[in-house]
Amino acid sequence: MALLPLDPHSPEPASEQLRLQVADRAASGDLPVGTRLPPVRAAAEQLGLAANTVAKAYRALEAAGVVVTEGRRGTFVKQQRGTDGLLAAHAGALVDAARERGLSLAETQRLLERTWG
């Protein structure tokens, strides 16, 4: 399974780009259920990233229910329920961005409510 190149000029951190790439591809079926993601070190080498950056993205994907890690066997795309996995990945990106900017949960909720309309 090949990962797509990330945008080095994007304001979005590489870990978020990777997380969203995998979540989007899993939700669209481009990465079918059961697809094994490259090991962290191999993905880091392929993308020119630090292993910790890839590990952060994989942990976020697992927390969002997009993938499951089975120890030494590897990390695999998990069965999705509609768009729940994709939305969870995007919500995770929002939470990470808000925390990095020092926003509280209440401030983040207000921002989301204003955006929702």
Beta strands, then each sheet from edge to edge (+ up, - down):
strand 1: 67-69
strand 2: 75-77
sheet 1: 1+ 2-
end
